[in-house]
Amino acid sequence: MAAALLTQFKQKVGGLTLIPAGGGCFELSVNGELVYSKLQTGTFPDEGATAEVVGQRLKVKR
């Protein structure tokens, strides 16, 4: 998923940080704002939906 986001938003993303963790944790933040939490939803996000929310936060037109 990280590679797909970097490919799609390479001109808009200044950096990407992956923090390995255990316990099924997956959280996605854009500019410090939590936009997805597997801990809250109980499910891993769909790659397309994740790209959509990142694009919205980065104000990218698709």
Secondary structure, DSSP 8 states (H G I E B T S, - for coil): -HHHHHHHTTTT-S-------STT--EEEETTEEEEEHHHHSS---HHHHHHHHHHHHT---
